Amino acid sequence: MKPLLLCTDLDRTLVPNGAEPESPDARPRFRRFVSRPGVTLAYVSGRHQGLVREAIAEYDLPVPDVVIGDVGTSIFRVTTSDWEPLADWQEEIGRDWAGIGRDGLAERLVDIDLLRLQEPEKQAPFKLSYYAPVDVDSGALKSEVEARLALSGVNASLIWSIDEAAEIGLLDVLPAGATKYHAVDFLMRRLGHDETTTLFAGDSGNDLEVLISPIPSVLVANGHPEVREQALRLAAANGQADRLYCARGSWSGMNGNYSAGILEGIAHFRPDLAIAPGIDAG
């Protein structure tokens, strides 16, 4: 049986902290599944290390093998005693910012009135994060930020998403090579996996680049309808329609939200792993 590198977003994907209900047996089934030999579990999150640890404890999540944090700008190998950062990843993404640190980038954007810096604990060495009005023209805002940074030779990736609970827009400025997609691709190849043995799960705008990529991906049923429409349209335009699965629910008596959707996606892409309706995922 081929191995599986399972990469999943946390908030509103594995972590059931959205408005939709969670199937009661979904997380226990997920926990049993990822304990199988041959399954490598990676969390892919906008959270920093401390908040990932909090989520694991608060929601009784399985301890992963790897954590991609800070929207792809940090990668940690998780051991029983420590979280070990992958220094070669930091070196690789650092080139995109032309030697200008996060604070230097913030200085170049300080007079854009629509942007408000997020709290210090939500920043990272290669992640500059802002709040913005939820109804702003995100395309125009991103174009203005890109133009400013290009003047300094900075090659940046701008990730727009919405915190629905707080009703606020979120803009992350990252090195161009530090998106979730690039981080998952880097990890996949570093661990000796390819597109046939990797699966990604997500729910929101900052997962979109992976959802429409050659990496097989599942959009959980509680994903935002706008993200679902975009993902389906862009995956088809990229010739990757067969690499995106949108969980629908009703599979194995579950509703397709959160971890139920992840398991549904695994059953779709990897039927050899013998997850089927009526069969326990463990």
Salt bridges, closest charged atoms under 4 A:
ASP9 OD1 - LYS180 NZ 3.08
ASP11 OD1 - ARG47 NH2 2.71
GLU22 OE2 - ARG27 NE 2.74
ASP60 OD2 - ARG31 NH2 3.28
ASP88 OD2 - ARG190 NH1 2.52
ASP103 OD1 - ARG102 NH2 3.61
ASP111 OD1 - ARG148 NH1 2.71
GLU119 OE1 - LYS122 NZ 3.51
GLU144 OE2 - ARG148 NH2 3.63
GLU164 OE2 - HIS224 NE2 3.74
ASP185 OD1 - ARG189 NE 3.06
GLU195 OE2 - ARG189 NH2 3.19
ASP203 OD2 - ARG12 NE 3.91
ASP207 OD1 - LYS180 NZ 2.68
GLU229 OE2 - ARG233 NE 3.03
ASP272 OD2 - ARG270 NH2 2.81
ASP280 OD2 - ARG32 NH2 2.65
